[in-house]
Amino acid sequence: MNTNLHAICDSQGRPMDLSLTAGPVSDHIGARALFSGLPNVTWLLGDRGYDADWFREAFQDNKIGHCLPGGKQRKTHLR
């Protein structure tokens, strides 16, 4: 049995919000659970597990800069 811990942290690395999901659940699900509670942010960093079109579009809609590497399954290069 595995679990994943998803965290929103401030610029100093201090956790502000946490979400726990089952191990086989995609990182997108953990991100969706935390996204509605995001504080007023200008930038967000994440790993390739959070690469999803809906997530990137939500960042653009909310004028949040982001640094997310493209996932292994992505066919086109993203900037």
Summary of the structure (lengths in Angstrom):
residues: 79
radius of gyration: 12.7
end to end distance: 35.9
largest distance: 37.5
contacts: 168
relative contact order: 0.17
helix: 27%
strand: 27%
